[in-house]
């Protein structure tokens, strides 16, 4: 039973923690701002509570005691003086010595009790002192006139009405302390937020530089900010230099391999030219041409798009060029573009990526359609065909270099098995990817998605 209880408590705690994490802001600046603001707000609430509970209530209590003592003295004075001609003297003494506006009214019933105010600190304190010190029936109004308090005491032969200033029984200037505390906190929070933004900026710049590097764009970054952020920035720059050095070494090596292999192919071509035309030489020339084409495809895959910079490209014009190229080869391609089409990409590499997908669709399908959709975050280009498609369990394998689908694709149709591999490599170098799915035309849909 205890295990079940502990398990339920753990699940409840995990669920509550997950809901709290979902409720919390996700951005670093917002979280850091909460770290600064929440302690200040809690501190203000605690100070305000104890100030209201201790200081304000104590001052209001003492003022109420003093005012009640003055009223009790007036009641005793009324009782001790002769009945005739003393009311004017009582009113004069109260006004001149005590600052109270007093009227001695004929004996009459007290007005009906008024509803208690929502914040009844003054009402409660003053009522309690009147009961304690005077002990006579009374009526009190602390809300009718905002600057005055009206008190009526029912005596044996008259009703004593007292009009006193609210400040005589209530700590009315306490809000000044709260205003000063609030204004000081706002100033301090403003300064803290300004310093916090200054500390967050280097982190945001580092994140933007890493994102641009992932998208294959030009990165201009210089570390700044706190020591830890600078260390992260220098580590990022070192990683960037290592990647560039690795790409440069790979490109240099491949250029050397390309030069050596093409030299050998040139010798083959020269030897075939010297031999002369014949049935055997025709097949050998076809093999040399195939080797040359395969070598070009291998080098294009290995070299990637190194050295090309990202620029703003009109995707609509690029897709139109691909459509016209397909038309010149006798194949029609449908084109649809939705939304703005200007995107920062490496134009030659991105065109090669799309050309590989379109060529793949043309090779195995009769109808081909392209559809580009751009939203606030991504550019998505769908290339559809009505060909035989690719089985679901093979859609990840076809992106491996040199992989061929013998069952679904005709190996005699040509190809090196690098078209989709090159296309995905280019898409990922832009920070995106390529996904394969079912086409509305009945064949294969290749979807290129890159961030904008």
RODO-2510 file (C-alpha; in nm, 4 decimals, decimal comma):
residues 452
     n   res          X          Y          Z
     1     x     0,0000     0,0000     0,0000
     2     x     0,2844     0,2358     0,0865
     3     x     0,4534     0,1630    -0,2463
     4     x     0,1360     0,2497    -0,4341
     5     x     0,1041     0,5719    -0,2350
     6     x     0,4649     0,6673    -0,3022
     7     x     0,4230     0,5877    -0,6712
     8     x     0,1088     0,8042    -0,6924
     9     x     0,2851     1,0869    -0,5093
    10     x     0,5809     1,0616    -0,7451
    11     x     0,3536     1,0665    -1,0500
    12     x     0,1660     1,3660    -0,9113
    13     x     0,4915     1,5488    -0,8440
    14     x     0,6232     1,4675    -1,1916
    15     x     0,2993     1,5844    -1,3540
    16     x     0,2975     1,9077    -1,1525
    17     x     0,6623     1,9713    -1,2376
    18     x     0,5906     1,9133    -1,6072
    19     x     0,2945     2,1521    -1,6019
    20     x     0,5062     2,4114    -1,4210
    21     x     0,7828     2,3727    -1,6809
    22     x     0,5276     2,4200    -1,9602
    23     x     0,3975     2,7340    -1,7898
    24     x     0,7438     2,8850    -1,7451
    25     x     0,8807     3,1049    -2,0257
    26     x     1,1141     2,9361    -2,2700
    27     x     1,3476     3,2240    -2,3605
    28     x     1,6627     3,2922    -2,1579
    29     x     1,5902     3,6639    -2,1300
    30     x     1,2424     3,6011    -1,9871
    31     x     1,3737     3,3490    -1,7342
    32     x     1,6566     3,5766    -1,6258
    33     x     1,4071     3,8610    -1,5928
    34     x     1,1933     3,6467    -1,3639
    35     x     1,5006     3,5714    -1,1516
    36     x     1,5449     3,9464    -1,1019
    37     x     1,1813     4,0538    -1,0726
    38     x     1,0326     3,7817    -0,8511
    39     x     1,2645     3,8383    -0,5498
    40     x     1,2055     4,2140    -0,5680
    41     x     0,8294     4,1698    -0,5847
    42     x     0,8296     3,9206    -0,2964
    43     x     1,0484     4,1514    -0,0894
    44     x     0,8118     4,4412    -0,1541
    45     x     0,5106     4,2319    -0,0583
    46     x     0,6731     4,1199     0,2676
    47     x     0,7787     4,4752     0,3563
    48     x     0,4376     4,6158     0,2686
    49     x     0,2616     4,3482     0,4736
    50     x     0,4702     4,4029     0,7848
    51     x     0,4467     4,7793     0,7419
    52     x     0,0685     4,7611     0,7165
    53     x     0,0471     4,5058     0,9940
    54     x     0,2861     4,6713     1,2371
    55     x     0,3450     5,0383     1,1672
    56     x     0,0230     5,1474     0,9992
    57     x    -0,2039     4,9597     1,2354
    58     x    -0,0091     5,0747     1,5425
    59     x    -0,0147     5,4404     1,4384
    60     x    -0,3850     5,4242     1,3530
    61     x    -0,4540     5,2607     1,6902
    62     x    -0,2670     5,5302     1,8827
    63     x    -0,4369     5,8111     1,6919
    64     x    -0,7766     5,6509     1,7547
    65     x    -0,6943     5,6247     2,1250
    66     x    -0,5989     5,9931     2,1398
    67     x    -0,9149     6,1049     1,9547
    68     x    -1,1348     5,8885     2,1761
    69     x    -0,9721     6,0350     2,4851
    70     x    -1,0567     6,3862     2,3630
    71     x    -1,4186     6,2854     2,3013
    72     x    -1,4378     6,1176     2,6442
    73     x    -1,3057     6,4361     2,8040
    74     x    -1,5772     6,6363     2,6264
    75     x    -1,8426     6,3950     2,7504
    76     x    -1,7137     6,4264     3,1073
    77     x    -1,6968     6,8056     3,0735
    78     x    -2,0566     6,8171     2,9528
    79     x    -2,1676     6,6134     3,2517
    80     x    -1,9794     6,8279     3,5051
    81     x    -2,0799     7,1726     3,3773
    82     x    -2,4153     7,3329     3,4568
    83     x    -2,6895     7,2554     3,2085
    84     x    -2,7671     7,6147     3,1094
    85     x    -2,5367     7,8061     2,8723
    86     x    -2,2507     7,5591     2,8727
    87     x    -2,2927     7,4091     2,5269
    88     x    -2,1383     7,7104     2,3533
    89     x    -1,8440     7,7023     2,5915
    90     x    -1,7979     7,3291     2,5260
    91     x    -1,8053     7,3770     2,1505
    92     x    -1,5580     7,6659     2,1721
    93     x    -1,3126     7,4720     2,3869
    94     x    -1,3340     7,1691     2,1535
    95     x    -1,2681     7,3822     1,8456
    96     x    -0,9887     7,5969     1,9876
    97     x    -0,8041     7,3448     2,2023
    98     x    -0,8765     7,0096     2,0386
    99     x    -0,9412     7,1011     1,6740
   100     x    -1,2800     6,9286     1,6792
   101     x    -1,6090     7,0566     1,5375
   102     x    -1,8562     6,9698     1,8150
   103     x    -2,2321     7,0199     1,8301
   104     x    -2,4568     6,9356     2,1253
   105     x    -2,7837     6,8207     1,9711
   106     x    -3,1129     6,7621     2,1461
   107     x    -3,1727     6,4093     2,2611
   108     x    -3,2830     6,1951     1,9657
   109     x    -3,2355     5,8417     1,8339
   110     x    -2,9075     5,7641     1,6665
   111     x    -2,9084     5,7027     1,2890
   112     x    -2,9178     5,3396     1,1754
   113     x    -2,5792     5,1686     1,1632
   114     x    -2,3937     5,2034     0,8357
   115     x    -2,2484     4,9041     0,6483
   116     x    -1,8925     4,8252     0,7366
   117     x    -1,6356     4,9451     0,4834
   118     x    -1,4294     4,6879     0,2972
   119     x    -1,1055     4,8049     0,4596
   120     x    -1,2294     4,8685     0,8160
   121     x    -0,9041     4,9238     1,0051
   122     x    -1,0058     5,2740     1,1199
   123     x    -1,3672     5,1775     1,1812
   124     x    -1,2736     4,8802     1,3981
   125     x    -1,0028     5,0605     1,5933
   126     x    -1,2122     5,3694     1,6653
   127     x    -1,5242     5,1709     1,7540
   128     x    -1,3314     4,9515     1,9960
   129     x    -1,1828     5,2516     2,1761
   130     x    -1,5199     5,4285     2,2061
   131     x    -1,6724     5,1191     2,3633
   132     x    -1,3747     5,0865     2,5961
   133     x    -1,3306     5,4476     2,7106
   134     x    -1,6784     5,5998     2,6831
   135     x    -1,9145     5,3070     2,7118
   136     x    -2,2193     5,4925     2,5722
   137     x    -2,4268     5,4178     2,2615
   138     x    -2,2625     5,5696     1,9565
   139     x    -2,2868     5,5994     1,5812
   140     x    -1,9850     5,6403     1,3543
   141     x    -1,9374     5,7270     0,9888
   142     x    -1,5854     5,6854     0,8477
   143     x    -1,6722     5,6765     0,4749
   144     x    -1,9430     5,9401     0,4176
   145     x    -1,7027     6,2326     0,3826
   146     x    -1,3584     6,1340     0,2670
   147     x    -1,1690     6,3930     0,4738
   148     x    -1,3858     6,3925     0,7864
   149     x    -1,5108     6,1453     1,0476
   150     x    -1,8502     6,1910     1,2107
   151     x    -1,9098     6,0467     1,5560
   152     x    -2,2336     6,0720     1,7579
   153     x    -2,2444     5,9848     2,1262
   154     x    -2,5843     5,9423     2,2881
   155     x    -2,5725     6,0902     2,6406
   156     x    -2,8477     6,1076     2,9008
   157     x    -2,9843     6,4493     2,7995
   158     x    -2,8340     6,5143     2,4529
   159     x    -2,6435     6,3796     2,1562
   160     x    -2,2825     6,4868     2,1149
   161     x    -2,1878     6,5098     1,7480
   162     x    -1,8149     6,5332     1,6753
   163     x    -1,6651     6,6116     1,3336
   164     x    -1,2943     6,5298     1,3256
   165     x    -1,0399     6,5302     1,0523
   166     x    -0,9589     6,1829     0,9255
   167     x    -0,5875     6,2493     0,9760
   168     x    -0,6550     6,2909     1,3504
   169     x    -0,7433     5,9208     1,3808
   170     x    -0,5861     5,7579     1,0753
   171     x    -0,2307     5,7320     0,9417
   172     x    -0,3258     5,8849     0,6098
   173     x     0,0296     5,9586     0,4943
   174     x     0,1432     5,5962     0,5015
   175     x     0,0908     5,5659     0,1272
   176     x     0,3855     5,7996     0,0781
   177     x     0,6159     5,5274     0,2096
   178     x     0,4598     5,2742    -0,0255
   179     x     0,4917     5,5113    -0,3204
   180     x     0,8567     5,5765    -0,2430
   181     x     0,9200     5,2035    -0,2088
   182     x     0,7444     5,1327    -0,5385
   183     x     0,9208     5,4142    -0,7242
   184     x     1,2620     5,3047    -0,5920
   185     x     1,1931     4,9450    -0,6948
   186     x     1,0924     5,0537    -1,0454
   187     x     1,4152     5,2519    -1,0831
   188     x     1,6260     4,9612    -0,9567
   189     x     1,4426     4,7129    -1,1791
   190     x     1,4941     4,9384    -1,4801
   191     x     1,8683     4,9499    -1,4126
   192     x     1,8781     4,5733    -1,3555
   193     x     1,6875     4,5048    -1,6781
   194     x     1,9234     4,7311    -1,8728
   195     x     2,2270     4,5432    -1,7371
   196     x     2,0509     4,2114    -1,7977
   197     x     1,9808     4,2953    -2,1616
   198     x     2,3458     4,3882    -2,2016
   199     x     2,4486     4,0472    -2,0652
   200     x     2,1961     3,8558    -2,2768
   201     x     2,2954     4,0214    -2,6071
   202     x     2,6276     3,8304    -2,6456
   203     x     2,4446     3,5007    -2,5906
   204     x     2,1844     3,5923    -2,8533
   205     x     2,4613     3,6938    -3,0949
   206     x     2,6356     3,3610    -3,0366
   207     x     2,3094     3,1740    -3,0996
   208     x     2,2480     3,3727    -3,4196
   209     x     2,6037     3,3007    -3,5400
   210     x     2,5622     2,9278    -3,4725
   211     x     2,2277     2,9300    -3,6534
   212     x     2,3781     3,1081    -3,9563
   213     x     2,6649     2,8608    -3,9617
   214     x     2,4140     2,5751    -3,9601
   215     x     2,2325     2,7376    -4,2521
   216     x     2,5582     2,7734    -4,4448
   217     x     2,5557     3,1538    -4,4364
   218     x     2,8406     3,3951    -4,3847
   219     x     2,9226     3,4283    -4,0139
   220     x     3,0651     3,7503    -3,8689
   221     x     3,1047     3,7062    -3,4949
   222     x     3,3328     3,8487    -3,2283
   223     x     3,3083     3,7198    -2,8696
   224     x     3,1931     3,9686    -2,6089
   225     x     3,0169     3,9769    -2,2729
   226     x     3,1008     3,7870    -1,9555
   227     x     3,4015     3,5563    -1,9303
   228     x     3,1944     3,2381    -1,9659
   229     x     3,0143     3,3733    -2,2728
   230     x     3,3479     3,4764    -2,4261
   231     x     3,4827     3,1257    -2,3698
   232     x     3,1798     2,9811    -2,5475
   233     x     3,2308     3,2310    -2,8313
   234     x     3,5986     3,1406    -2,8725
   235     x     3,5074     2,7704    -2,8685
   236     x     3,2520     2,8380    -3,1431
   237     x     3,5092     3,0227    -3,3550
   238     x     3,7596     2,7398    -3,3072
   239     x     3,4951     2,4871    -3,4137
   240     x     3,4173     2,7016    -3,7183
   241     x     3,7863     2,7172    -3,8130
   242     x     3,8218     2,3399    -3,7776
   243     x     3,5199     2,2795    -3,9992
   244     x     3,6523     2,5186    -4,2628
   245     x     3,9978     2,3612    -4,2442
   246     x     3,8485     2,0120    -4,2798
   247     x     3,6423     2,1206    -4,5802
   248     x     3,9444     2,2883    -4,7363
   249     x     4,1615     1,9796    -4,6880
   250     x     3,8912     1,7568    -4,8341
   251     x     3,8466     1,9857    -5,1330
   252     x     4,2229     2,0047    -5,1922
   253     x     4,2558     1,6274    -5,1764
   254     x     3,9640     1,5772    -5,4124
   255     x     4,1046     1,8280    -5,6584
   256     x     4,4279     1,6300    -5,6637
   257     x     4,2411     1,3019    -5,7103
   258     x     4,0317     1,4606    -5,9831
   259     x     4,3401     1,5843    -6,1645
   260     x     4,5090     1,2442    -6,1512
   261     x     4,2034     1,0482    -6,2619
   262     x     4,1160     1,2893    -6,5395
   263     x     4,4761     1,2647    -6,6638
   264     x     4,4353     0,8884    -6,6961
   265     x     4,0981     0,9306    -6,8700
   266     x     4,2586     1,1774    -7,1108
   267     x     4,5239     0,9182    -7,1939
   268     x     4,2495     0,6625    -7,2617
   269     x     4,0733     0,9087    -7,4936
   270     x     4,3991     0,9840    -7,6751
   271     x     4,4777     0,6137    -7,7159
   272     x     4,1285     0,5478    -7,8516
   273     x     4,1660     0,8383    -8,0945
   274     x     4,4943     0,6966    -8,2202
   275     x     4,3485     0,3476    -8,2611
   276     x     4,0702     0,4774    -8,4836
   277     x     3,7012     0,4096    -8,5093
   278     x     3,5739     0,0567    -8,4806
   279     x     3,3157    -0,1604    -8,3063
   280     x     3,5475    -0,2233    -8,0135
   281     x     3,6558     0,1376    -7,9731
   282     x     3,2934     0,2599    -7,9681
   283     x     3,2204     0,0526    -7,6600
   284     x     3,5427     0,1666    -7,4967
   285     x     3,4624     0,5321    -7,5678
   286     x     3,1200     0,4830    -7,4105
   287     x     3,2866     0,3301    -7,1035
   288     x     3,5305     0,6234    -7,0793
   289     x     3,2437     0,8730    -7,1069
   290     x     3,0544     0,6836    -6,8359
   291     x     3,3627     0,6862    -6,6135
   292     x     3,4048     1,0587    -6,6710
   293     x     3,0417     1,1236    -6,5821
   294     x     3,0604     0,9058    -6,2701
   295     x     3,3816     1,0769    -6,1627
   296     x     3,2132     1,4145    -6,1962
   297     x     2,9196     1,2955    -5,9852
   298     x     3,1483     1,1529    -5,7150
   299     x     3,3482     1,4749    -5,6950
   300     x     3,0330     1,6851    -5,6854
   301     x     2,9069     1,4784    -5,3938
   302     x     3,2350     1,4926    -5,2037
   303     x     3,3034     1,8597    -5,2782
   304     x     2,9511     1,9715    -5,1938
   305     x     2,9008     2,3472    -5,2221
   306     x     3,2230     2,4604    -5,0583
   307     x     3,3271     2,8162    -5,1320
   308     x     2,9847     2,9470    -5,2338
   309     x     2,8268     3,2245    -5,0262
   310     x     2,4602     3,2675    -4,9449
   311     x     2,2706     3,5431    -5,1213
   312     x     1,9073     3,6442    -5,1526
   313     x     1,7629     3,4358    -5,4359
   314     x     1,4261     3,4617    -5,6063
   315     x     1,3071     3,1042    -5,5728
   316     x     1,0289     3,1673    -5,8242
   317     x     1,2852     3,2568    -6,0935
   318     x     1,5028     2,9590    -6,0003
   319     x     1,2108     2,7170    -6,0269
   320     x     1,1067     2,8745    -6,3544
   321     x     1,4581     2,8093    -6,4922
   322     x     1,4281     2,4448    -6,3882
   323     x     1,0878     2,4204    -6,5540
   324     x     1,2243     2,5695    -6,8778
   325     x     1,5256     2,3355    -6,8699
   326     x     1,2873     2,0409    -6,8404
   327     x     1,0827     2,1806    -7,1288
   328     x     1,3892     2,2002    -7,3502
   329     x     1,4343     1,8271    -7,2942
   330     x     1,0773     1,7611    -7,3994
   331     x     0,9289     1,7186    -7,0491
   332     x     0,6641     1,9503    -6,9059
   333     x     0,6698     2,0377    -6,5347
   334     x     0,3823     2,2022    -6,3512
   335     x     0,4817     2,4890    -6,1203
   336     x     0,2945     2,6529    -5,8325
   337     x     0,4364     2,9160    -5,5944
   338     x     0,2610     3,0350    -5,2780
   339     x     0,3867     3,3288    -5,0708
   340     x     0,7004     3,5381    -5,0994
   341     x     0,9836     3,3610    -5,2788
   342     x     1,2970     3,5582    -5,1791
   343     x     1,5211     3,3368    -4,9608
   344     x     1,8898     3,3496    -4,8627
   345     x     2,0540     3,0329    -5,0059
   346     x     2,3629     2,9315    -5,1993
   347     x     2,2123     2,9606    -5,5474
   348     x     2,4213     2,7108    -5,7461
   349     x     2,4107     2,4455    -5,4753
   350     x     2,0385     2,4881    -5,4100
   351     x     1,9645     2,4723    -5,7822
   352     x     2,1699     2,1524    -5,8050
   353     x     1,9661     2,0083    -5,5173
   354     x     1,6345     2,0836    -5,6881
   355     x     1,7656     1,9768    -6,0291
   356     x     1,8585     1,6357    -5,8879
   357     x     1,5086     1,5926    -5,7455
   358     x     1,3398     1,7089    -6,0671
   359     x     1,5686     1,4891    -6,2775
   360     x     1,4932     1,1939    -6,0524
   361     x     1,1183     1,2571    -6,0904
   362     x     1,1502     1,2918    -6,4702
   363     x     1,3507     0,9745    -6,4990
   364     x     1,0939     0,7544    -6,3256
   365     x     0,7657     0,9404    -6,3741
   366     x     0,5574     1,0735    -6,6598
   367     x     0,4045     1,3783    -6,4870
   368     x     0,6115     1,6094    -6,2674
   369     x     0,4904     1,9002    -6,0552
   370     x     0,6733     2,1509    -5,8310
   371     x     0,5054     2,3474    -5,5515
   372     x     0,6800     2,6075    -5,3341
   373     x     0,5327     2,7355    -5,0067
   374     x     0,7004     2,9978    -4,7875
   375     x     0,5866     3,0900    -4,4360
   376     x     0,7444     3,2907    -4,1556
   377     x     1,0020     3,0208    -4,0711
   378     x     1,0535     2,7802    -4,3609
   379     x     1,0591     2,7472    -4,7370
   380     x     0,9146     2,4140    -4,8478
   381     x     0,9382     2,2881    -5,2067
   382     x     0,7502     1,9725    -5,3072
   383     x     0,8559     1,7761    -5,6173
   384     x     0,5846     1,5236    -5,7171
   385     x     0,5791     1,2537    -5,9815
   386     x     0,3483     0,9696    -6,0863
   387     x     0,6188     0,7026    -6,1016
   388     x     0,6475     0,3720    -5,9161
   389     x     0,7494     0,5424    -5,5921
   390     x     0,9749     0,4069    -5,3206
   391     x     0,8722     0,1531    -5,0531
   392     x     0,8295     0,3002    -4,7085
   393     x     1,1058     0,0884    -4,5536
   394     x     1,3558     0,1999    -4,8204
   395     x     1,3022     0,5777    -4,8063
   396     x     1,5919     0,6336    -4,5684
   397     x     1,8255     0,3990    -4,7532
   398     x     1,7968     0,5836    -5,0856
   399     x     1,9801     0,8822    -4,9324
   400     x     2,2891     0,6702    -4,8710
   401     x     2,5654     0,7246    -5,1303
   402     x     2,5764     0,4703    -5,4131
   403     x     2,2537     0,3016    -5,2990
   404     x     2,0188     0,1814    -5,5736
   405     x     1,6707     0,0385    -5,5625
   406     x     1,6883    -0,2491    -5,8075
   407     x     1,3240    -0,3445    -5,7525
   408     x     1,1665    -0,0008    -5,7960
   409     x     1,4233     0,1667    -6,0239
   410     x     1,5709     0,0455    -6,3470
   411     x     1,9456     0,0266    -6,3058
   412     x     1,9925     0,0362    -6,6823
   413     x     1,8373     0,3810    -6,6918
   414     x     2,1667     0,5259    -6,5754
   415     x     2,2654     0,7056    -6,2610
   416     x     2,5325     0,6757    -5,9964
   417     x     2,3188     0,6452    -5,6853
   418     x     2,4312     0,9891    -5,5661
   419     x     2,1476     1,2178    -5,6796
   420     x     1,9404     1,2022    -5,3604
   421     x     2,2517     1,1886    -5,1417
   422     x     2,3838     1,5098    -5,2983
   423     x     2,0402     1,6737    -5,2684
   424     x     2,0055     1,5910    -4,8965
   425     x     2,3654     1,6970    -4,8265
   426     x     2,2946     2,0381    -4,9818
   427     x     1,9624     2,0739    -4,7994
   428     x     2,1227     1,9921    -4,4649
   429     x     2,4087     2,2323    -4,5297
   430     x     2,1367     2,5009    -4,5474
   431     x     2,0005     2,3906    -4,2086
   432     x     1,7102     2,1970    -4,3642
   433     x     1,6351     1,8458    -4,4821
   434     x     1,4563     1,6373    -4,7469
   435     x     1,1674     1,4046    -4,6678
   436     x     1,0051     1,1473    -4,8982
   437     x     0,6350     1,0756    -4,8932
   438     x     0,3292     0,9894    -5,1001
   439     x     0,2566     1,2169    -5,3932
   440     x    -0,0921     1,3421    -5,4831
   441     x    -0,0026     1,2312    -5,8390
   442     x     0,0278     0,8714    -5,7197
   443     x     0,4052     0,8410    -5,7122
   444     x     0,6784     0,9890    -5,4940
   445     x     0,6860     1,3292    -5,3236
   446     x     1,0269     1,4764    -5,2318
   447     x     0,9902     1,7729    -4,9967
   448     x     1,2812     2,0127    -4,9464
   449     x     1,2460     2,2256    -4,6326
   450     x     1,4989     2,4948    -4,5430
   451     x     1,4758     2,7738    -4,2820
   452     x     1,4427     3,1312    -4,3970
***
